[in-house]
Amino acid sequence: MMGIGEFMAFVLVLVRVGSMFAFLPFLSEGSIPAIVKALLALMMSVAIFPVTNVQLPPSAWQPLGFFLCVAAEVLYGALMGFCTQMVFQSLRSAGELISQEMGMALASIADPLSEVETTVVGALCDTTGVLVFFAIGGHHLLIRALHASFAHWPLGAFLAPEFIKRMSLGAVTYNLALAFQLAAPLVLLGFMVTLIMAILARLIPEVNVLIIGFPARIGMGLIGLTLATPLVVRYGEEVCRIMFSFASAVAMGT
């Protein structure tokens, strides 16, 4: 039988896991029912708790102290999930930039996962990242980082504001940097097509550049996107690697 102390420690473990799952890529999407997320968090907590030497902090025996421990675990799990999600979302951000340059930003679709409108290229890059994530065993690495967090970060310990600021800004910075790096070749290609159309309009004013320009930008963008598919996969691996590094950094408290 589980004693009251063990039960309180398990509740704190469940809060940390559930808070991380609430922000984690794939699990934070609106298409996954809340009951499924809750069951996954419960199953993960049941699996981690027996193999993790978690100790209930002395302050948790008081009602106010236990409430503060729960708040600390919510903050910790949310930070880990937020950092991983921001880094992973760089693939979709790159797809949005590419769509904008190709002239396909208006052709948005309703993404059933995020329940928001997105472009076709953005959904393609995001789906590629999901496939790469599971292909390289990313879910195992995230579980390993979550397990390590209980060994390096005690239950009920509050994160320093400076640490939260550094990790959050670092994740957002990587989101923007990776998105621009991935989209740069195709954005440059779209710029070259626009430049050629501008020169053509000056040399041959009789040519309707609007009629020629839009199909040319979309056609060259699709050709460039096809040729850049291996680059998208390679960047998907890099994004997953950086995502794991952020999860490990939060787990180690470094």
N, C-alpha and C positions, 0 to 999 in steps of 0.2 A: 504494500500500500504506500502511496505517495504522501509524505507528511505535508504539513502546511507550508513549511519553508521551501520544500521542493516544488510544491504547486505554485507558490508565488514566483519562484525563479523561472519555472516553465512559462508562466504568464508573461514575464519580461522577455524571455526568448521569443515567444510568439509575437509579441508587439514589435520587436526588432525585425523579425522575418517578414511579418505582414506589412510593416511600413516600407521595407525595401521592395517588396513585390508590388506595392501600390504605385511606385514610380519606375519600376524596371521596364526596359523595352519589352515589347510583345505582351507582357502581362498587364500593362497599364492601359492598353487599348480598350475602347468601349465595347468592342464586339465580344469580349470574354465576360460571361456573367459574373456578378460579384460573388455568388455562392461558390463558383469554381475557384476564384482567386482565394477565397477564405479557406476552402478545403486544401488547396495546394500549400498555403502558408501553414496550416495545421499539420499536414503530413510532413512537411519539411522540418517543422519544429520538433515533432515527435521523433524524427530520424536523427536530428542533430543533438537534442538534449542528452540522451544517454551517453554519447561519445564525447561530450564536451564537459570539462570540469568548470561548471558555472557556480559561483558562490553568490548568495544573496547578500547585498550590502546591509550593514547593521541599521542604516536609516530606513530601510524598507519595511521594518516592523511597525512603524508608525503610519497612520493613514495618510498624513501629509507627505511623509517621506516616500511612501509607495507611489503616490500620485506623481511626485517629482521624478522618481525612477522611470515611471511609464513615459512621462514627457521626454526624458533624456533618450529613451530607447526609440521613441517616435522620431525625434530629431536625428538620431544616428542613422536609423534605417532609411529615412527620407533622403539624407545627404548622399548615402551610397547609391540609392536608386536614381536620384536626380543626376549625379555626375555621370553614371553610365548611360543614362538616357540622352543627355545632352551631347555626349560624344557620338553616340550612335546616330542621332538625328542629323549629323553632318552629311550623311549620304542623301537624305531627302532634301536637305537644303541645297546641295550641289545639283540635284535634279531640277529643283525649282529655278535655279540660275540658268541652267542649260535650256530649259523650256522657255524662259523669258527671252533668251537670245535667239532661239529658233523661231520665235513668233507663235509658239504653241501655248502661251500662258493662258489665253482665253479658252482653250479647249480643256477645261478642268473636269474632273470626274469626282464622284462621291466615293471616298475611300471607306469601305466597310469596316476597316480595322480602327482607324482613328476617328471615324464619323465626322470628318471635315473634308472640304473640297481640296483636292490636290491635282497636280498635273500628271500626265501619263508618264513622263520621264522621271518625275519625282517618285511615283509609285514603283517604277521599274528599278531605280537605284535602291529604294528601300527594300524591295523584295529580294534583290540580289544580296544585300547585306544580311538579311535574315537567313538565306540559304547558306551563305559563307559562315555565318555565326554557328549554325548547327553542324556544318560540315567539319569545322575544325574543333568541335567539342567545346564550344564556348559556354554552354550551360554547365558543364562539369567544372570549368574554371571559376565561374561565378559562385557555384556552390562551395568550392574550395575556399574562395576568398571570404564568403560568409561564415564558414566554419572557423577560419583563422581569426575572424574579428572577435570571437568570444574568448580566444586565447590571449589576444593582445589588448583588448579593450574591455574592461570590467563592466558588469551590468550596473546601470544607474549612474554612470559617469557622464557628466555634461561635456560637450565639445566646446573648445575655446572659440570665441567669435572670430578670432584671427584665422584659425584653421578652417572654419566654415567659409569665410570670405575667400581664402586662398584656393580652396578646392573648387568652389562654385565658379569663381572667375576663371580658373584654369580650364574647367570643363567647357565654359562658354567660349573661351578663346580658342580652344581646339576645335570646337564646332565650326566657328567661322573660318579658321585657317584651313582645316581639311576640306571644307566645302569649296573654298576658292581654289585650292590646289587641284582638286578633282575637276572642277568646272572650267579651269583656265584654258585648256587646249580647245575645247569646243566653243567657248566664248570668243577666243581669238579667231577661230574659224568663222564664226558669225560676223565678227567685225570685218574680216577680210572680204566677205561676200557683200556686206553693206558698202564698204569702200569701193569695190568694183562697180556696184550699181550706181554709186554717186558719180564715178568717173564716166561711166557709160551715159548717164543722164546729161552730163556736160558735153560729151562728144557728139551724141546723137539725140538731140532734144525730141525728135519725133517718136522715140521709143517710150512706151508707157512703162516706166520703171516699177510702178506699184504692181502691175499685173505680172511682171517678170520677177520682181524682187521677192515676193512672198513665197512662191513655189521654189525659187532658188535657195532661199535661206532654209526652208524646211527640208528640201531634198539634200542639201549639203550637210545639214545637221543630222539627218538620219544616217547618211553615209559615215559621217564622223563618229556618231554614237555607236554604230556597228563595229567600226574599226577600234573604238576605244573600250569595247566590252572587257577585254582582258585587263585593261587599266582599272576599270570599275571593280573587278574582282580582286585585284591586287590591293586597291585602296580599301576594299571591304575588310581584307585581312589586317591591314594597318589600323583601321578604325577599331576592330575588335581587340587588337593588341593594346591600343591606348586605353580602351574601355576597361580591360582587365587591370592595367596598371593603376587606373584611378580607383577601381574597386579595392585593389590591394593596398593602395596608399591610405584609403579611409579605414580599411580593416586594421592596418598597423598603427594608425594614428599619426602618420608621418606626412 
